[in-house]
Amino acid sequence: MKPEIKALLSRLPKVDQLLGEPEIDALLAAMPRRLVLKAVRETLDRLRSRVMTGDPDRPPDLDRAAVARRAAGLARELARPHFRRVVNATGVIIHTNLGRSLMADEALEAIESAGRYYSNLEFDLEAGRRGSRYSHVEALVCDLTGAEAALVVNNNAAAVLLVLETLARGGEVIVSRGELVEIGGSFRIPDVMARGGAVLVEVGTTNKTHLADYERAINEQTALLMKVHQSNFRIVGFTQAVETADLVELGRARGLPVIEDLGSGSLMDFSAFGLRREPTVQATLAAGIDVIMFSGDKLLGGPQAGLILGRKDLVDRIKRNPLNRALRIDKFTLASLEATLRLYLDEGTARLKVPTLRMITADYAGLRRRAARLKRRLEPAAAGLAALVLLDGQSQIGGGALPDQDLKTRLVALRPATLSVNRLEAWFRSRPTPIIGRIENEALVLDVRTMDDRDFDLVVAALSELKAEAGE
Ligand SMILES: *Cc1c(COP(=O)(O)O)cnc(C)c1O
């Protein structure tokens, strides 16, 4: 080891010395000692390796107070929950990485109550004996959708697995080649099929599948005909897919159940708001499908869940599958799902109170006003730091719903004057409440569609802190 590096290392303060520093001492009163110790040791480790690998003529500040300040910063970081709130300024409404759907106040109150108090989770209050956890939402789901029976499991991936395992294990399931999707997080139809013990029979081609393709593939081994929503992609051009109603007719004629993985099933018809028409859950059931599955936290705007709806005899078999016990939902899901579904009893209410629906149907004029307000509020802090521009742009629904749907929005773009746009983005992302935007054309853009007006305070504070830091 070079003597100058050795000399630098000997200047590093000792753990005990740092613990005696006022800044660290104050932290010991405010947070668990083990967190403070961990931060101190880790800070020293990091400095040691920087000294050993860095330029000895430009060493880090090894002054005891400076090291203590570093360690205190790390300790405060360690004391914050690792799982935390962020501001979603990406404009992707159902952002799987950022927690998908936000929940309505009514759903949050239901969760709070389910956590704070005992409940009739599995207790029949009328009969005074054991009840079923599924009874709380089944009637409501059926009432809203026209389904005969319903079951809710952990998520839609679980729903698809459970349905296949119950209705098709050991048999063949016919699916169009154009619908063999992969959703993020390694959910792939062929793999789920294999896990469910069913044999996938692909029919048609990537771009075109005809009813006759399904018809020809039917044999004594066939257990199901299945449709899968393309979700996160779209095939355009010379294409053809078989309508649900036609597939249902074929299934009826051959005595085979027809099921559909709707992915991001919606109870609301968004075409009234100028969006592309997508078959709703109700319309798919009305077309005569035997069983459908969809997510609770995509377009529905509720908690993570997988809803299974359809024919009573089939849903009853699915309920009795022992795998169902392993995939069952917890009381928080149940409470918030019921509260969310209740909002749908009046579609106007759902549109205003379910955040996912509110964000999707937000009108451009309102977004424009809100973006202008955010820009105005950022102006004092931005002076000399970044140019602020209002731009038109596109939001995305996300969650594999309507992937090519244009959703015109208004963006606030921050074009930094001195630091790089990557540094600016990282600064926002490293705040105690991280702010996640996106980089476009050398600017950090913030989409107000996915932001709450209360988020604006956090964005203004983040920029002000950056200005203070830069001024130092
Ligand atoms: C999203 C999606 C799934 C998985 O749903 P999760 O609720 O995330 O488990 C399955 N199939 C399709 C078509 C989807 O879009």
The ligand as an SDF file (V2000), in Angstrom:
LIG
                    3D

 15 15  0  0  0  0  0  0  0  0999 V2000
  -52.2390   -7.9750  -16.2700 C   0  0  0  0  0  0  0  0  0  0  0  0
  -52.6570   -9.2300  -16.9020 C   0  0  0  0  0  0  0  0  0  0  0  0
  -52.5460  -10.4440  -16.2110 C   0  0  0  0  0  0  0  0  0  0  0  0
  -51.9760  -10.5260  -14.8370 C   0  0  0  0  0  0  0  0  0  0  0  0
  -52.7960   -9.8710  -13.9170 O   0  0  0  0  0  0  0  0  0  0  0  0
  -52.2620   -9.5860  -12.4270 P   0  0  0  0  0  0  0  0  0  0  0  0
  -53.4460   -9.0260  -11.7290 O   0  0  0  0  0  0  0  0  0  0  0  0
  -51.1260   -8.6350  -12.5710 O   0  0  0  0  0  0  0  0  0  0  0  0
  -51.8120  -10.8780  -11.8590 O   0  0  0  0  0  0  0  0  0  0  0  0
  -52.9500  -11.5830  -16.8600 C   0  0  0  0  0  0  0  0  0  0  0  0
  -53.4370  -11.5450  -18.1180 N   0  0  0  0  0  0  0  0  0  0  0  0
  -53.5670  -10.4000  -18.8020 C   0  0  0  0  0  0  0  0  0  0  0  0
  -54.1030  -10.4370  -20.1980 C   0  0  0  0  0  0  0  0  0  0  0  0
  -53.1890   -9.1910  -18.2220 C   0  0  0  0  0  0  0  0  0  0  0  0
  -53.2890   -8.0480  -18.8950 O   0  0  0  0  0  0  0  0  0  0  0  0
  1  2  1  0
  2  3  1  0
  2 14  2  0
  3  4  1  0
  3 10  2  0
  4  5  1  0
  5  6  1  0
  6  7  2  0
  6  8  1  0
  6  9  1  0
 10 11  1  0
 11 12  2  0
 12 13  1  0
 12 14  1  0
 14 15  1  0
M  END
$$$$
